[in-house]
Amino acid sequence: MENKLKKYATTDPLTSLYNRRFFDQKLKAEMLHAKRHQRPLSILLVDIDNFKERIVINRFFNNNNNKYIRDKRRR
């Protein structure tokens, strides 16, 4: 039961990808680890092309935004 709750709290139900809560928790843990071991820490953020723009367009003009998100996840 606890594992199920943790999964629901840290993943997006539509894509099954980790969410912001997971990212924040993992980032904090990795920062502490890097500091403890006196190691550098690098972060790579990836922006999906026109993601926000497409979501707004899809939300107001058609209902394909869930399909768009799932398709982007599979790439």
N, C-alpha and C positions, 0 to 999 in steps of 0.2 A: 504494500500500500504506500509506504514512504517513497519508494522508487518511482511509483506512478505519479505521485504528487510532485516530486522533483522534476520529472519529465514535463509535466503540464506547466510547471512554473518557469521552465527554461527553454521551451521550444514553441515555435509558432504552429498553431494547429493546421493551418493551410499548407505550409511548405515542409513542416517537420524539421526546419532549420533552427539552429539556436537563435535565441532572441537577445535583446539588449541586456536583460537581467543576467543571462549567462555570460555575455561578453564582459560586463562590469565585474562580475565575480572572478572570472578567469584573469582579467587584466590585473586586478588587485593582487591575486595570488602570485602571478608571474612577476609583478613589480617587486613584491616582497622577496621572492626567490632570487631575483637578480641582485637586489640590494644585499641580501644576506651573503651571497656568494661573490659579491663585488664583480658582477658581470654586466656587460651592456645589454640593453633590451631594445629590440627593434619592433615596430608595428607597421604592418602594411594594411591600408584601408583601400577597398575596391569600390568604386562607384559604378552602379549599373547604368548604362547609357540611357539617358532620358527617363529614368525610372519614375521619378516623381511626376514629371510631365505626363507620362503615359497613364499613370494611376488617376490623375485628375481628369484627363480626357476620357478614360474608360468609365470612371465613376459617374460622370455626368452625361455621357453620350451613348454608352452601351454597357453591357454587363460582362465583358470579357476580361476584366482585370484579374480575376482569380486564375484564369487560364494563362495570362501573361506572366504572372508571378511563378506559377508552376513550370512554365516553359523556361524561364530564366534560370530557375533552380537546376534544371537538368543539364544545362550547358556546362 
